[in-house]
Amino acid sequence: MEGSATAMERVLKDPDIKVAQDGWSSSFNMSSTEITERAGIPQFCVGFSDALHERGFKWGFYVVIPATKQATTGLSS
């Protein structure tokens, strides 16, 4: 998803940007969080892809639990 990475790079050229929020798709978030991580900008994400959560980024904040945990949480209820 090169478009979301390019868009995030353009947004972060504004020195007043201190935090970012993702789009709706985990695939978009995978590329845009690469940009915010390198820039040291916190990014809040609603993506639930396991790959997104497992990268261990310092500046990524994931407000939805990963897909595999959603499945096990739902089964244990």
PDB file of N, CA, C and O in Angstrom:
ATOM      1  N   MET A   1       0.818  -1.177   0.000  1.00  0.00           N
ATOM      2  CA  MET A   1       0.000   0.000   0.000  1.00  0.00           C
ATOM      3  C   MET A   1       0.867   1.248   0.000  1.00  0.00           C
ATOM      4  O   MET A   1       0.905   2.012   0.964  1.00  0.00           O
ATOM      5  N   GLU A   2       1.550   1.422  -1.099  1.00  0.00           N
ATOM      6  CA  GLU A   2       2.470   2.544  -1.243  1.00  0.00           C
ATOM      7  C   GLU A   2       1.785   3.890  -1.090  1.00  0.00           C
ATOM      8  O   GLU A   2       2.400   4.840  -0.604  1.00  0.00           O
ATOM      9  N   GLY A   3       0.529   3.993  -1.495  1.00  0.00           N
ATOM     10  CA  GLY A   3      -0.189   5.258  -1.415  1.00  0.00           C
ATOM     11  C   GLY A   3      -0.316   5.779   0.003  1.00  0.00           C
ATOM     12  O   GLY A   3      -0.177   6.980   0.235  1.00  0.00           O
ATOM     13  N   SER A   4      -0.578   4.895   0.953  1.00  0.00           N
ATOM     14  CA  SER A   4      -0.728   5.357   2.333  1.00  0.00           C
ATOM     15  C   SER A   4       0.615   5.781   2.922  1.00  0.00           C
ATOM     16  O   SER A   4       0.670   6.702   3.736  1.00  0.00           O
ATOM     17  N   ALA A   5       1.690   5.122   2.520  1.00  0.00           N
ATOM     18  CA  ALA A   5       3.017   5.523   2.990  1.00  0.00           C
ATOM     19  C   ALA A   5       3.388   6.895   2.425  1.00  0.00           C
ATOM     20  O   ALA A   5       3.905   7.753   3.141  1.00  0.00           O
ATOM     21  N   THR A   6       3.122   7.088   1.154  1.00  0.00           N
ATOM     22  CA  THR A   6       3.410   8.375   0.516  1.00  0.00           C
ATOM     23  C   THR A   6       2.580   9.485   1.137  1.00  0.00           C
ATOM     24  O   THR A   6       3.087  10.580   1.380  1.00  0.00           O
ATOM     25  N   ALA A   7       1.316   9.212   1.392  1.00  0.00           N
ATOM     26  CA  ALA A   7       0.446  10.210   2.022  1.00  0.00           C
ATOM     27  C   ALA A   7       0.949  10.554   3.422  1.00  0.00           C
ATOM     28  O   ALA A   7       0.941  11.722   3.810  1.00  0.00           O
ATOM     29  N   MET A   8       1.385   9.554   4.180  1.00  0.00           N
ATOM     30  CA  MET A   8       1.885   9.817   5.526  1.00  0.00           C
ATOM     31  C   MET A   8       3.172  10.638   5.468  1.00  0.00           C
ATOM     32  O   MET A   8       3.373  11.530   6.292  1.00  0.00           O
ATOM     33  N   GLU A   9       4.036  10.347   4.510  1.00  0.00           N
ATOM     34  CA  GLU A   9       5.261  11.137   4.353  1.00  0.00           C
ATOM     35  C   GLU A   9       4.933  12.603   4.083  1.00  0.00           C
ATOM     36  O   GLU A   9       5.573  13.498   4.636  1.00  0.00           O
ATOM     37  N   ARG A  10       3.939  12.846   3.234  1.00  0.00           N
ATOM     38  CA  ARG A  10       3.539  14.230   2.930  1.00  0.00           C
ATOM     39  C   ARG A  10       2.976  14.921   4.168  1.00  0.00           C
ATOM     40  O   ARG A  10       3.308  16.076   4.436  1.00  0.00           O
ATOM     41  N   VAL A  11       2.139  14.236   4.913  1.00  0.00           N
ATOM     42  CA  VAL A  11       1.535  14.819   6.116  1.00  0.00           C
ATOM     43  C   VAL A  11       2.611  15.176   7.135  1.00  0.00           C
ATOM     44  O   VAL A  11       2.552  16.234   7.763  1.00  0.00           O
ATOM     45  N   LEU A  12       3.591  14.295   7.298  1.00  0.00           N
ATOM     46  CA  LEU A  12       4.608  14.510   8.328  1.00  0.00           C
ATOM     47  C   LEU A  12       5.618  15.594   7.963  1.00  0.00           C
ATOM     48  O   LEU A  12       6.489  15.917   8.770  1.00  0.00           O
ATOM     49  N   LYS A  13       5.516  16.150   6.780  1.00  0.00           N
ATOM     50  CA  LYS A  13       6.362  17.308   6.439  1.00  0.00           C
ATOM     51  C   LYS A  13       5.937  18.546   7.212  1.00  0.00           C
ATOM     52  O   LYS A  13       6.706  19.499   7.334  1.00  0.00           O
ATOM     53  N   ASP A  14       4.723  18.536   7.733  1.00  0.00           N
ATOM     54  CA  ASP A  14       4.221  19.634   8.558  1.00  0.00           C
ATOM     55  C   ASP A  14       4.810  19.474   9.960  1.00  0.00           C
ATOM     56  O   ASP A  14       4.509  18.487  10.631  1.00  0.00           O
ATOM     57  N   PRO A  15       5.634  20.409  10.423  1.00  0.00           N
ATOM     58  CA  PRO A  15       6.276  20.252  11.731  1.00  0.00           C
ATOM     59  C   PRO A  15       5.301  20.321  12.910  1.00  0.00           C
ATOM     60  O   PRO A  15       5.669  19.974  14.032  1.00  0.00           O
ATOM     61  N   ASP A  16       4.072  20.763  12.670  1.00  0.00           N
ATOM     62  CA  ASP A  16       3.082  20.829  13.747  1.00  0.00           C
ATOM     63  C   ASP A  16       2.417  19.482  14.023  1.00  0.00           C
ATOM     64  O   ASP A  16       1.710  19.345  15.020  1.00  0.00           O
ATOM     65  N   ILE A  17       2.627  18.497  13.169  1.00  0.00           N
ATOM     66  CA  ILE A  17       2.034  17.172  13.376  1.00  0.00           C
ATOM     67  C   ILE A  17       2.794  16.463  14.492  1.00  0.00           C
ATOM     68  O   ILE A  17       4.002  16.249  14.393  1.00  0.00           O
ATOM     69  N   LYS A  18       2.086  16.107  15.539  1.00  0.00           N
ATOM     70  CA  LYS A  18       2.705  15.455  16.707  1.00  0.00           C
ATOM     71  C   LYS A  18       2.228  14.027  16.917  1.00  0.00           C
ATOM     72  O   LYS A  18       2.859  13.267  17.651  1.00  0.00           O
ATOM     73  N   VAL A  19       1.120  13.652  16.282  1.00  0.00           N
ATOM     74  CA  VAL A  19       0.546  12.323  16.429  1.00  0.00           C
ATOM     75  C   VAL A  19      -0.255  12.010  15.165  1.00  0.00           C
ATOM     76  O   VAL A  19      -0.751  12.916  14.495  1.00  0.00           O
ATOM     77  N   ALA A  20      -0.376  10.733  14.849  1.00  0.00           N
ATOM     78  CA  ALA A  20      -1.128  10.320  13.662  1.00  0.00           C
ATOM     79  C   ALA A  20      -2.146   9.252  14.039  1.00  0.00           C
ATOM     80  O   ALA A  20      -2.005   8.556  15.044  1.00  0.00           O
ATOM     81  N   GLN A  21      -3.163   9.145  13.213  1.00  0.00           N
ATOM     82  CA  GLN A  21      -4.151   8.086  13.358  1.00  0.00           C
ATOM     83  C   GLN A  21      -4.250   7.388  12.013  1.00  0.00           C
ATOM     84  O   GLN A  21      -4.146   8.024  10.964  1.00  0.00           O
ATOM     85  N   ASP A  22      -4.450   6.089  12.048  1.00  0.00           N
ATOM     86  CA  ASP A  22      -4.435   5.299  10.827  1.00  0.00           C
ATOM     87  C   ASP A  22      -5.751   5.357  10.073  1.00  0.00           C
ATOM     88  O   ASP A  22      -6.721   5.991  10.487  1.00  0.00           O
ATOM     89  N   GLY A  23      -5.731   4.662   8.946  1.00  0.00           N
ATOM     90  CA  GLY A  23      -6.948   4.430   8.185  1.00  0.00           C
ATOM     91  C   GLY A  23      -7.654   3.199   8.713  1.00  0.00           C
ATOM     92  O   GLY A  23      -7.360   2.728   9.811  1.00  0.00           O
ATOM     93  N   TRP A  24      -8.569   2.688   7.944  1.00  0.00           N
ATOM     94  CA  TRP A  24      -9.405   1.583   8.412  1.00  0.00           C
ATOM     95  C   TRP A  24      -8.832   0.213   8.095  1.00  0.00           C
ATOM     96  O   TRP A  24      -9.331  -0.784   8.616  1.00  0.00           O
ATOM     97  N   SER A  25      -7.820   0.126   7.274  1.00  0.00           N
ATOM     98  CA  SER A  25      -7.335  -1.162   6.803  1.00  0.00           C
ATOM     99  C   SER A  25      -5.960  -1.493   7.368  1.00  0.00           C
ATOM    100  O   SER A  25      -5.061  -0.653   7.360  1.00  0.00           O
ATOM    101  N   SER A  26      -5.800  -2.712   7.856  1.00  0.00           N
ATOM    102  CA  SER A  26      -4.503  -3.130   8.382  1.00  0.00           C
ATOM    103  C   SER A  26      -3.412  -3.045   7.324  1.00  0.00           C
ATOM    104  O   SER A  26      -2.266  -2.732   7.648  1.00  0.00           O
ATOM    105  N   SER A  27      -3.745  -3.316   6.069  1.00  0.00           N
ATOM    106  CA  SER A  27      -2.720  -3.247   5.022  1.00  0.00           C
ATOM    107  C   SER A  27      -2.237  -1.813   4.822  1.00  0.00           C
ATOM    108  O   SER A  27      -1.053  -1.599   4.565  1.00  0.00           O
ATOM    109  N   PHE A  28      -3.119  -0.837   4.934  1.00  0.00           N
ATOM    110  CA  PHE A  28      -2.697   0.566   4.884  1.00  0.00           C
ATOM    111  C   PHE A  28      -1.823   0.890   6.087  1.00  0.00           C
ATOM    112  O   PHE A  28      -0.806   1.572   5.962  1.00  0.00           O
ATOM    113  N   ASN A  29      -2.221   0.404   7.237  1.00  0.00           N
ATOM    114  CA  ASN A  29      -1.499   0.684   8.473  1.00  0.00           C
ATOM    115  C   ASN A  29      -0.097   0.089   8.463  1.00  0.00           C
ATOM    116  O   ASN A  29       0.822   0.669   9.042  1.00  0.00           O
ATOM    117  N   MET A  30       0.080  -1.054   7.818  1.00  0.00           N
ATOM    118  CA  MET A  30       1.399  -1.677   7.756  1.00  0.00           C
ATOM    119  C   MET A  30       2.412  -0.728   7.133  1.00  0.00           C
ATOM    120  O   MET A  30       3.544  -0.635   7.607  1.00  0.00           O
ATOM    121  N   SER A  31       2.022  -0.030   6.085  1.00  0.00           N
ATOM    122  CA  SER A  31       2.976   0.867   5.431  1.00  0.00           C
ATOM    123  C   SER A  31       3.042   2.235   6.103  1.00  0.00           C
ATOM    124  O   SER A  31       4.125   2.811   6.203  1.00  0.00           O
ATOM    125  N   SER A  32       1.924   2.761   6.559  1.00  0.00           N
ATOM    126  CA  SER A  32       1.964   4.101   7.163  1.00  0.00           C
ATOM    127  C   SER A  32       2.681   4.083   8.513  1.00  0.00           C
ATOM    128  O   SER A  32       3.333   5.064   8.871  1.00  0.00           O
ATOM    129  N   THR A  33       2.575   2.996   9.264  1.00  0.00           N
ATOM    130  CA  THR A  33       3.268   2.928  10.553  1.00  0.00           C
ATOM    131  C   THR A  33       4.786   2.813  10.374  1.00  0.00           C
ATOM    132  O   THR A  33       5.548   3.198  11.260  1.00  0.00           O
ATOM    133  N   GLU A  34       5.217   2.289   9.241  1.00  0.00           N
ATOM    134  CA  GLU A  34       6.660   2.282   8.947  1.00  0.00           C
ATOM    135  C   GLU A  34       7.179   3.713   8.921  1.00  0.00           C
ATOM    136  O   GLU A  34       8.267   3.992   9.425  1.00  0.00           O
ATOM    137  N   ILE A  35       6.412   4.608   8.343  1.00  0.00           N
ATOM    138  CA  ILE A  35       6.810   6.004   8.203  1.00  0.00           C
ATOM    139  C   ILE A  35       6.792   6.705   9.562  1.00  0.00           C
ATOM    140  O   ILE A  35       7.753   7.388   9.918  1.00  0.00           O
ATOM    141  N   THR A  36       5.716   6.542  10.316  1.00  0.00           N
ATOM    142  CA  THR A  36       5.637   7.214  11.613  1.00  0.00           C
ATOM    143  C   THR A  36       6.660   6.650  12.597  1.00  0.00           C
ATOM    144  O   THR A  36       7.174   7.385  13.441  1.00  0.00           O
ATOM    145  N   GLU A  37       6.954   5.374  12.498  1.00  0.00           N
ATOM    146  CA  GLU A  37       7.964   4.775  13.383  1.00  0.00           C
ATOM    147  C   GLU A  37       9.329   5.399  13.132  1.00  0.00           C
ATOM    148  O   GLU A  37      10.028   5.768  14.076  1.00  0.00           O
ATOM    149  N   ARG A  38       9.707   5.518  11.870  1.00  0.00           N
ATOM    150  CA  ARG A  38      11.003   6.131  11.540  1.00  0.00           C
ATOM    151  C   ARG A  38      11.062   7.591  11.986  1.00  0.00           C
ATOM    152  O   ARG A  38      12.119   8.084  12.378  1.00  0.00           O
ATOM    153  N   ALA A  39       9.926   8.278  11.923  1.00  0.00           N
ATOM    154  CA  ALA A  39       9.879   9.695  12.295  1.00  0.00           C
ATOM    155  C   ALA A  39       9.738   9.900  13.806  1.00  0.00           C
ATOM    156  O   ALA A  39       9.888  11.023  14.287  1.00  0.00           O
ATOM    157  N   GLY A  40       9.454   8.843  14.556  1.00  0.00           N
ATOM    158  CA  GLY A  40       9.256   8.967  15.997  1.00  0.00           C
ATOM    159  C   GLY A  40       7.953   9.664  16.346  1.00  0.00           C
ATOM    160  O   GLY A  40       7.862  10.363  17.355  1.00  0.00           O
ATOM    161  N   ILE A  41       6.942   9.469  15.502  1.00  0.00           N
ATOM    162  CA  ILE A  41       5.626  10.066  15.712  1.00  0.00           C
ATOM    163  C   ILE A  41       4.669   8.968  16.185  1.00  0.00           C
ATOM    164  O   ILE A  41       4.537   7.950  15.505  1.00  0.00           O
ATOM    165  N   PRO A  42       4.004   9.141  17.320  1.00  0.00           N
ATOM    166  CA  PRO A  42       3.029   8.139  17.754  1.00  0.00           C
ATOM    167  C   PRO A  42       1.895   8.004  16.735  1.00  0.00           C
ATOM    168  O   PRO A  42       1.398   8.997  16.205  1.00  0.00           O
ATOM    169  N   GLN A  43       1.504   6.770  16.476  1.00  0.00           N
ATOM    170  CA  GLN A  43       0.384   6.526  15.572  1.00  0.00           C
ATOM    171  C   GLN A  43      -0.575   5.551  16.240  1.00  0.00           C
ATOM    172  O   GLN A  43      -0.184   4.461  16.656  1.00  0.00           O
ATOM    173  N   PHE A  44      -1.827   5.957  16.334  1.00  0.00           N
ATOM    174  CA  PHE A  44      -2.873   5.112  16.900  1.00  0.00           C
ATOM    175  C   PHE A  44      -3.554   4.355  15.772  1.00  0.00           C
ATOM    176  O   PHE A  44      -3.963   4.941  14.770  1.00  0.00           O
ATOM    177  N   CYS A  45      -3.669   3.048  15.950  1.00  0.00           N
ATOM    178  CA  CYS A  45      -4.169   2.180  14.885  1.00  0.00           C
ATOM    179  C   CYS A  45      -5.384   1.375  15.335  1.00  0.00           C
ATOM    180  O   CYS A  45      -5.470   0.937  16.482  1.00  0.00           O
ATOM    181  N   VAL A  46      -6.311   1.193  14.416  1.00  0.00           N
ATOM    182  CA  VAL A  46      -7.455   0.333  14.674  1.00  0.00           C
ATOM    183  C   VAL A  46      -7.350  -0.983  13.914  1.00  0.00           C
ATOM    184  O   VAL A  46      -8.283  -1.787  13.934  1.00  0.00           O
ATOM    185  N   GLY A  47      -6.237  -1.207  13.251  1.00  0.00           N
ATOM    186  CA  GLY A  47      -6.036  -2.458  12.519  1.00  0.00           C
ATOM    187  C   GLY A  47      -5.886  -3.626  13.476  1.00  0.00           C
ATOM    188  O   GLY A  47      -5.371  -3.467  14.583  1.00  0.00           O
ATOM    189  N   PHE A  48      -6.336  -4.800  13.051  1.00  0.00           N
ATOM    190  CA  PHE A  48      -6.261  -5.960  13.933  1.00  0.00           C
ATOM    191  C   PHE A  48      -5.438  -7.108  13.357  1.00  0.00           C
ATOM    192  O   PHE A  48      -5.500  -8.229  13.862  1.00  0.00           O
ATOM    193  N   SER A  49      -4.680  -6.840  12.317  1.00  0.00           N
ATOM    194  CA  SER A  49      -3.809  -7.858  11.742  1.00  0.00           C
ATOM    195  C   SER A  49      -2.750  -8.278  12.758  1.00  0.00           C
ATOM    196  O   SER A  49      -2.131  -7.432  13.404  1.00  0.00           O
ATOM    197  N   ASP A  50      -2.544  -9.585  12.896  1.00  0.00           N
ATOM    198  CA  ASP A  50      -1.509 -10.075  13.802  1.00  0.00           C
ATOM    199  C   ASP A  50      -0.137  -9.532  13.403  1.00  0.00           C
ATOM    200  O   ASP A  50       0.661  -9.171  14.268  1.00  0.00           O
ATOM    201  N   ALA A  51       0.137  -9.472  12.118  1.00  0.00           N
ATOM    202  CA  ALA A  51       1.433  -8.973  11.642  1.00  0.00           C
ATOM    203  C   ALA A  51       1.658  -7.530  12.071  1.00  0.00           C
ATOM    204  O   ALA A  51       2.786  -7.145  12.381  1.00  0.00           O
ATOM    205  N   LEU A  52       0.626  -6.749  12.092  1.00  0.00           N
ATOM    206  CA  LEU A  52       0.724  -5.350  12.512  1.00  0.00           C
ATOM    207  C   LEU A  52       1.101  -5.262  13.989  1.00  0.00           C
ATOM    208  O   LEU A  52       1.954  -4.460  14.370  1.00  0.00           O
ATOM    209  N   HIS A  53       0.480  -6.069  14.797  1.00  0.00           N
ATOM    210  CA  HIS A  53       0.710  -6.036  16.244  1.00  0.00           C
ATOM    211  C   HIS A  53       2.049  -6.651  16.653  1.00  0.00           C
ATOM    212  O   HIS A  53       2.627  -6.254  17.665  1.00  0.00           O
ATOM    213  N   GLU A  54       2.536  -7.598  15.892  1.00  0.00           N
ATOM    214  CA  GLU A  54       3.724  -8.358  16.283  1.00  0.00           C
ATOM    215  C   GLU A  54       5.039  -7.659  15.968  1.00  0.00           C
ATOM    216  O   GLU A  54       6.094  -8.153  16.363  1.00  0.00           O
ATOM    217  N   ARG A  55       5.014  -6.539  15.278  1.00  0.00           N
ATOM    218  CA  ARG A  55       6.263  -5.885  14.881  1.00  0.00           C
ATOM    219  C   ARG A  55       6.992  -5.242  16.040  1.00  0.00           C
ATOM    220  O   ARG A  55       8.202  -5.032  15.954  1.00  0.00           O
ATOM    221  N   GLY A  56       6.305  -4.924  17.118  1.00  0.00           N
ATOM    222  CA  GLY A  56       6.960  -4.360  18.291  1.00  0.00           C
ATOM    223  C   GLY A  56       7.439  -2.932  18.120  1.00  0.00           C
ATOM    224  O   GLY A  56       8.445  -2.540  18.711  1.00  0.00           O
ATOM    225  N   PHE A  57       6.738  -2.159  17.329  1.00  0.00           N
ATOM    226  CA  PHE A  57       7.115  -0.769  17.129  1.00  0.00           C
ATOM    227  C   PHE A  57       6.951   0.025  18.417  1.00  0.00           C
ATOM    228  O   PHE A  57       5.987  -0.168  19.158  1.00  0.00           O
ATOM    229  N   LYS A  58       7.893   0.910  18.676  1.00  0.00           N
ATOM    230  CA  LYS A  58       7.846   1.759  19.854  1.00  0.00           C
ATOM    231  C   LYS A  58       6.735   2.798  19.752  1.00  0.00           C
ATOM    232  O   LYS A  58       6.110   3.133  20.758  1.00  0.00           O
ATOM    233  N   TRP A  59       6.483   3.311  18.554  1.00  0.00           N
ATOM    234  CA  TRP A  59       5.560   4.429  18.363  1.00  0.00           C
ATOM    235  C   TRP A  59       4.185   3.999  17.871  1.00  0.00           C
ATOM    236  O   TRP A  59       3.347   4.851  17.576  1.00  0.00           O
ATOM    237  N   GLY A  60       3.937   2.711  17.778  1.00  0.00           N
ATOM    238  CA  GLY A  60       2.629   2.216  17.355  1.00  0.00           C
ATOM    239  C   GLY A  60       1.762   1.879  18.555  1.00  0.00           C
ATOM    240  O   GLY A  60       2.191   1.159  19.457  1.00  0.00           O
ATOM    241  N   PHE A  61       0.546   2.398  18.566  1.00  0.00           N
ATOM    242  CA  PHE A  61      -0.403   2.130  19.644  1.00  0.00           C
ATOM    243  C   PHE A  61      -1.651   1.518  19.027  1.00  0.00           C
ATOM    244  O   PHE A  61      -2.341   2.158  18.234  1.00  0.00           O
ATOM    245  N   TYR A  62      -1.934   0.283  19.393  1.00  0.00           N
ATOM    246  CA  TYR A  62      -2.992  -0.491  18.753  1.00  0.00           C
ATOM    247  C   TYR A  62      -4.178  -0.597  19.704  1.00  0.00           C
ATOM    248  O   TYR A  62      -4.080  -1.204  20.770  1.00  0.00           O
ATOM    249  N   VAL A  63      -5.281  -0.009  19.312  1.00  0.00           N
ATOM    250  CA  VAL A  63      -6.437   0.090  20.203  1.00  0.00           C
ATOM    251  C   VAL A  63      -7.447  -1.042  20.009  1.00  0.00           C
ATOM    252  O   VAL A  63      -8.477  -1.083  20.682  1.00  0.00           O
ATOM    253  N   VAL A  64      -7.151  -1.944  19.101  1.00  0.00           N
ATOM    254  CA  VAL A  64      -7.984  -3.125  18.861  1.00  0.00           C
ATOM    255  C   VAL A  64      -7.089  -4.347  19.068  1.00  0.00           C
ATOM    256  O   VAL A  64      -5.941  -4.355  18.625  1.00  0.00           O
ATOM    257  N   ILE A  65      -7.600  -5.365  19.730  1.00  0.00           N
ATOM    258  CA  ILE A  65      -6.777  -6.560  19.946  1.00  0.00           C
ATOM    259  C   ILE A  65      -6.565  -7.295  18.621  1.00  0.00           C
ATOM    260  O   ILE A  65      -7.406  -7.216  17.726  1.00  0.00           O
ATOM    261  N   PRO A  66      -5.432  -8.014  18.493  1.00  0.00           N
ATOM    262  CA  PRO A  66      -5.142  -8.725  17.247  1.00  0.00           C
ATOM    263  C   PRO A  66      -6.181  -9.806  16.930  1.00  0.00           C
ATOM    264  O   PRO A  66      -6.902 -10.275  17.811  1.00  0.00           O
ATOM    265  N   ALA A  67      -6.238 -10.178  15.676  1.00  0.00           N
ATOM    266  CA  ALA A  67      -7.247 -11.122  15.185  1.00  0.00           C
ATOM    267  C   ALA A  67      -7.245 -12.442  15.948  1.00  0.00           C
ATOM    268  O   ALA A  67      -8.311 -12.941  16.309  1.00  0.00           O
ATOM    269  N   THR A  68      -6.076 -13.013  16.199  1.00  0.00           N
ATOM    270  CA  THR A  68      -6.057 -14.312  16.882  1.00  0.00           C
ATOM    271  C   THR A  68      -6.584 -14.212  18.310  1.00  0.00           C
ATOM    272  O   THR A  68      -7.208 -15.148  18.810  1.00  0.00           O
ATOM    273  N   LYS A  69      -6.334 -13.082  18.964  1.00  0.00           N
ATOM    274  CA  LYS A  69      -6.866 -12.911  20.315  1.00  0.00           C
ATOM    275  C   LYS A  69      -8.362 -12.646  20.283  1.00  0.00           C
ATOM    276  O   LYS A  69      -9.072 -13.005  21.223  1.00  0.00           O
ATOM    277  N   GLN A  70      -8.851 -12.026  19.222  1.00  0.00           N
ATOM    278  CA  GLN A  70     -10.299 -11.848  19.082  1.00  0.00           C
ATOM    279  C   GLN A  70     -10.977 -13.205  18.994  1.00  0.00           C
ATOM    280  O   GLN A  70     -12.025 -13.425  19.601  1.00  0.00           O
ATOM    281  N   ALA A  71     -10.377 -14.110  18.239  1.00  0.00           N
ATOM    282  CA  ALA A  71     -10.960 -15.434  18.070  1.00  0.00           C
ATOM    283  C   ALA A  71     -10.977 -16.213  19.383  1.00  0.00           C
ATOM    284  O   ALA A  71     -11.991 -16.814  19.739  1.00  0.00           O
ATOM    285  N   THR A  72      -9.868 -16.200  20.094  1.00  0.00           N
ATOM    286  CA  THR A  72      -9.819 -16.962  21.351  1.00  0.00           C
ATOM    287  C   THR A  72     -10.685 -16.320  22.429  1.00  0.00           C
ATOM    288  O   THR A  72     -11.273 -17.024  23.249  1.00  0.00           O
ATOM    289  N   THR A  73     -10.768 -15.013  22.436  1.00  0.00           N
ATOM    290  CA  THR A  73     -11.637 -14.316  23.401  1.00  0.00           C
ATOM    291  C   THR A  73     -13.096 -14.658  23.147  1.00  0.00           C
ATOM    292  O   THR A  73     -13.863 -14.889  24.082  1.00  0.00           O
ATOM    293  N   GLY A  74     -13.468 -14.687  21.883  1.00  0.00           N
ATOM    294  CA  GLY A  74     -14.843 -15.024  21.530  1.00  0.00           C
ATOM    295  C   GLY A  74     -15.192 -16.466  21.856  1.00  0.00           C
ATOM    296  O   GLY A  74     -16.323 -16.759  22.244  1.00  0.00           O
ATOM    297  N   LEU A  75     -14.227 -17.371  21.699  1.00  0.00           N
ATOM    298  CA  LEU A  75     -14.485 -18.778  21.977  1.00  0.00           C
ATOM    299  C   LEU A  75     -14.575 -19.071  23.469  1.00  0.00           C
ATOM    300  O   LEU A  75     -15.266 -20.006  23.872  1.00  0.00           O
ATOM    301  N   SER A  76     -13.887 -18.288  24.291  1.00  0.00           N
ATOM    302  CA  SER A  76     -13.869 -18.586  25.716  1.00  0.00           C
ATOM    303  C   SER A  76     -15.109 -18.037  26.439  1.00  0.00           C
ATOM    304  O   SER A  76     -15.330 -18.360  27.606  1.00  0.00           O
ATOM    305  N   SER A  77     -15.902 -17.230  25.776  1.00  0.00           N
ATOM    306  CA  SER A  77     -17.084 -16.645  26.424  1.00  0.00           C
ATOM    307  C   SER A  77     -18.195 -17.641  26.566  1.00  0.00           C
ATOM    308  O   SER A  77     -19.258 -17.309  27.090  1.00  0.00           O
TER     309      SER A  77
END
